[in-house]
Amino acid sequence: MSKSSSPYVRRLLWIVACFVGGFALLCVSGWALVVNGSTQDAAMVTVLRWLPVATSAITVAAGFFLLSLPVPEDPEDFFLPDDADGELERTDGK
């Protein structure tokens, strides 16, 4: 990410990545691994079949967690860099 992107945009990208990646992995791994499993599989094979499902569920939960984080009251906190006050003072000629 470039330094010019705001924390709001970065958080939004993380949320989208968590939801899309988590749900895609959940659908693919849930169908291909868990549904096609056998009752005669060893315990390690069963754990390895459920590992992507658990990982994707944690990823989706992380997306919901990021979505529930509070938003600053001042919208400029999202779009201005941390040293914006110093930049504004320099442009005013002070």
PyRosetta script that sets phi, psi and omega in degrees:
from pyrosetta import init, pose_from_sequence

init()
pose = pose_from_sequence("MSKSSSPYVRRLLWIVACFVGGFALLCVSGWALVVNGSTQDAAMVTVLRWLPVATSAITVAAGFFLLSLPVPEDPEDFFLPDDADGELERTDGK")
pose.set_psi(1, 145.4)
pose.set_omega(1, 178.2)
pose.set_phi(2, -82.1)
pose.set_psi(2, 161.8)
pose.set_omega(2, -179.2)
pose.set_phi(3, -69.7)
pose.set_psi(3, -19.0)
pose.set_omega(3, -175.9)
pose.set_phi(4, -81.4)
pose.set_psi(4, -12.6)
pose.set_omega(4, 179.7)
pose.set_phi(5, -76.7)
pose.set_psi(5, 143.1)
pose.set_omega(5, -175.5)
pose.set_phi(6, -81.9)
pose.set_psi(6, 160.5)
pose.set_omega(6, 176.2)
pose.set_phi(7, -60.5)
pose.set_psi(7, -30.8)
pose.set_omega(7, 179.0)
pose.set_phi(8, -63.2)
pose.set_psi(8, -45.2)
pose.set_omega(8, -179.7)
pose.set_phi(9, -67.1)
pose.set_psi(9, -41.3)
pose.set_omega(9, 178.3)
pose.set_phi(10, -62.7)
pose.set_psi(10, -43.1)
pose.set_omega(10, 178.5)
pose.set_phi(11, -64.0)
pose.set_psi(11, -40.8)
pose.set_omega(11, 178.7)
pose.set_phi(12, -62.4)
pose.set_psi(12, -41.0)
pose.set_omega(12, 177.2)
pose.set_phi(13, -65.0)
pose.set_psi(13, -39.2)
pose.set_omega(13, 176.8)
pose.set_phi(14, -64.5)
pose.set_psi(14, -40.0)
pose.set_omega(14, 179.0)
pose.set_phi(15, -63.8)
pose.set_psi(15, -46.1)
pose.set_omega(15, 179.3)
pose.set_phi(16, -62.7)
pose.set_psi(16, -42.6)
pose.set_omega(16, 179.5)
pose.set_phi(17, -63.8)
pose.set_psi(17, -41.0)
pose.set_omega(17, 179.0)
pose.set_phi(18, -64.4)
pose.set_psi(18, -45.2)
pose.set_omega(18, -178.6)
pose.set_phi(19, -68.3)
pose.set_psi(19, -49.8)
pose.set_omega(19, -177.5)
pose.set_phi(20, -65.9)
pose.set_psi(20, -49.1)
pose.set_omega(20, -179.8)
pose.set_phi(21, -65.3)
pose.set_psi(21, -42.7)
pose.set_omega(21, -179.1)
pose.set_phi(22, -66.0)
pose.set_psi(22, -46.6)
pose.set_omega(22, -179.7)
pose.set_phi(23, -68.3)
pose.set_psi(23, -38.0)
pose.set_omega(23, 178.2)
pose.set_phi(24, -64.6)
pose.set_psi(24, -45.8)
pose.set_omega(24, 178.1)
pose.set_phi(25, -64.6)
pose.set_psi(25, -37.4)
pose.set_omega(25, 178.8)
pose.set_phi(26, -64.0)
pose.set_psi(26, -43.5)
pose.set_omega(26, 179.9)
pose.set_phi(27, -67.6)
pose.set_psi(27, -47.5)
pose.set_omega(27, -177.5)
pose.set_phi(28, -67.3)
pose.set_psi(28, -49.4)
pose.set_omega(28, -176.6)
pose.set_phi(29, -71.6)
pose.set_psi(29, -36.1)
pose.set_omega(29, 178.9)
pose.set_phi(30, -63.5)
pose.set_psi(30, -40.6)
pose.set_omega(30, -179.0)
pose.set_phi(31, -76.8)
pose.set_psi(31, -50.1)
pose.set_omega(31, -172.0)
pose.set_phi(32, -75.9)
pose.set_psi(32, -35.8)
pose.set_omega(32, -173.3)
pose.set_phi(33, -97.4)
pose.set_psi(33, -50.9)
pose.set_omega(33, -172.5)
pose.set_phi(34, -79.3)
pose.set_psi(34, -44.0)
pose.set_omega(34, -178.0)
pose.set_phi(35, -66.6)
pose.set_psi(35, -36.3)
pose.set_omega(35, -178.9)
pose.set_phi(36, -88.4)
pose.set_psi(36, 10.4)
pose.set_omega(36, 178.9)
pose.set_phi(37, -72.2)
pose.set_psi(37, 165.6)
pose.set_omega(37, -179.4)
pose.set_phi(38, -121.6)
pose.set_psi(38, 152.0)
pose.set_omega(38, 177.2)
pose.set_phi(39, -74.0)
pose.set_psi(39, -12.0)
pose.set_omega(39, -179.3)
pose.set_phi(40, -96.9)
pose.set_psi(40, 7.6)
pose.set_omega(40, 177.5)
pose.set_phi(41, -69.8)
pose.set_psi(41, 150.7)
pose.set_omega(41, 175.4)
pose.set_phi(42, -69.7)
pose.set_psi(42, 162.6)
pose.set_omega(42, -178.4)
pose.set_phi(43, -61.6)
pose.set_psi(43, -39.8)
pose.set_omega(43, -179.9)
pose.set_phi(44, -64.9)
pose.set_psi(44, -39.4)
pose.set_omega(44, 178.5)
pose.set_phi(45, -64.8)
pose.set_psi(45, -40.7)
pose.set_omega(45, 178.5)
pose.set_phi(46, -64.2)
pose.set_psi(46, -42.2)
pose.set_omega(46, 177.7)
pose.set_phi(47, -63.1)
pose.set_psi(47, -42.3)
pose.set_omega(47, 179.4)
pose.set_phi(48, -68.1)
pose.set_psi(48, -29.6)
pose.set_omega(48, 175.8)
pose.set_phi(49, -69.3)
pose.set_psi(49, -36.5)
pose.set_omega(49, -177.2)
pose.set_phi(50, -87.1)
pose.set_psi(50, -11.7)
pose.set_omega(50, -178.7)
pose.set_phi(51, -60.4)
pose.set_psi(51, -47.8)
pose.set_omega(51, 177.3)
pose.set_phi(52, -64.2)
pose.set_psi(52, -33.2)
pose.set_omega(52, 178.3)
pose.set_phi(53, -65.5)
pose.set_psi(53, -45.3)
pose.set_omega(53, 179.0)
pose.set_phi(54, -65.3)
pose.set_psi(54, -40.2)
pose.set_omega(54, 179.1)
pose.set_phi(55, -62.9)
pose.set_psi(55, -43.6)
pose.set_omega(55, -179.9)
pose.set_phi(56, -68.4)
pose.set_psi(56, -35.4)
pose.set_omega(56, 177.2)
pose.set_phi(57, -65.4)
pose.set_psi(57, -39.0)
pose.set_omega(57, 177.1)
pose.set_phi(58, -66.5)
pose.set_psi(58, -38.0)
pose.set_omega(58, 179.0)
pose.set_phi(59, -64.9)
pose.set_psi(59, -43.2)
pose.set_omega(59, 177.9)
pose.set_phi(60, -66.1)
pose.set_psi(60, -39.7)
pose.set_omega(60, 177.0)
pose.set_phi(61, -62.6)
pose.set_psi(61, -37.6)
pose.set_omega(61, 176.3)
pose.set_phi(62, -64.4)
pose.set_psi(62, -37.5)
pose.set_omega(62, 175.8)
pose.set_phi(63, -62.4)
pose.set_psi(63, -42.9)
pose.set_omega(63, 177.1)
pose.set_phi(64, -66.2)
pose.set_psi(64, -36.2)
pose.set_omega(64, 177.2)
pose.set_phi(65, -63.8)
pose.set_psi(65, -46.2)
pose.set_omega(65, 178.6)
pose.set_phi(66, -63.5)
pose.set_psi(66, -33.7)
pose.set_omega(66, 179.2)
pose.set_phi(67, -69.1)
pose.set_psi(67, -29.6)
pose.set_omega(67, -177.1)
pose.set_phi(68, -88.6)
pose.set_psi(68, -4.6)
pose.set_omega(68, 178.8)
pose.set_phi(69, -63.2)
pose.set_psi(69, 145.8)
pose.set_omega(69, -177.9)
pose.set_phi(70, -68.0)
pose.set_psi(70, 151.2)
pose.set_omega(70, 178.4)
pose.set_phi(71, -102.4)
pose.set_psi(71, 134.8)
pose.set_omega(71, 179.0)
pose.set_phi(72, -59.8)
pose.set_psi(72, 148.0)
pose.set_omega(72, -178.5)
pose.set_phi(73, -69.8)
pose.set_psi(73, -32.0)
pose.set_omega(73, -179.6)
pose.set_phi(74, -91.3)
pose.set_psi(74, 111.8)
pose.set_omega(74, -177.6)
pose.set_phi(75, -63.1)
pose.set_psi(75, -21.4)
pose.set_omega(75, 179.2)
pose.set_phi(76, -67.7)
pose.set_psi(76, -20.9)
pose.set_omega(76, 178.1)
pose.set_phi(77, -63.0)
pose.set_psi(77, -26.0)
pose.set_omega(77, 179.4)
pose.set_phi(78, -80.2)
pose.set_psi(78, -39.1)
pose.set_omega(78, -166.9)
pose.set_phi(79, -101.6)
pose.set_psi(79, -13.9)
pose.set_omega(79, 177.6)
pose.set_phi(80, -102.6)
pose.set_psi(80, 140.2)
pose.set_omega(80, 176.9)
pose.set_phi(81, -66.9)
pose.set_psi(81, 170.3)
pose.set_omega(81, -176.7)
pose.set_phi(82, -60.9)
pose.set_psi(82, -35.1)
pose.set_omega(82, -178.1)
pose.set_phi(83, -99.4)
pose.set_psi(83, 31.4)
pose.set_omega(83, -177.6)
pose.set_phi(84, -65.1)
pose.set_psi(84, -34.2)
pose.set_omega(84, 179.4)
pose.set_phi(85, -63.0)
pose.set_psi(85, -39.9)
pose.set_omega(85, 178.3)
pose.set_phi(86, -66.3)
pose.set_psi(86, -37.4)
pose.set_omega(86, 178.2)
pose.set_phi(87, -67.5)
pose.set_psi(87, -39.7)
pose.set_omega(87, 178.9)
pose.set_phi(88, -66.4)
pose.set_psi(88, -36.2)
pose.set_omega(88, 178.2)
pose.set_phi(89, -65.9)
pose.set_psi(89, -38.5)
pose.set_omega(89, 179.8)
pose.set_phi(90, -68.3)
pose.set_psi(90, -33.9)
pose.set_omega(90, -179.4)
pose.set_phi(91, -76.1)
pose.set_psi(91, -22.1)
pose.set_omega(91, 177.6)
pose.set_phi(92, -80.8)
pose.set_psi(92, -7.7)
pose.set_omega(92, 179.3)
pose.set_phi(93, 86.5)
pose.set_psi(93, 14.1)
pose.set_omega(93, -180.0)
pose.set_phi(94, -92.1)
pose.dump_pdb("model.pdb")
